[in-house]
């Protein structure tokens, strides 16, 4: 079986602190006889809890509940000229 490595980064920036509601993440393909996930790693901030479950189509769903607000970020590179 051929191995693949996938890296993905999503970065959100806000003009003020925000509090997130729970998020449902569908990040993993459905495993089958021709597809097996050897390992996975999920890094999320701010502080959170993750609960894994299966949906009606047998997809892995991560339900992320955030326990802290997101930090303030200007969304600008501070070294960039005005």
Secondary structure, 3 states (H helix, E strand, C coil): CCCCCCCCCCCCCCCCCECCCCEEECCCCCCECCECCCCCCCCCCCCEEEEEEECCCCCEEEEEEECCCECCCCCCCCCCCC
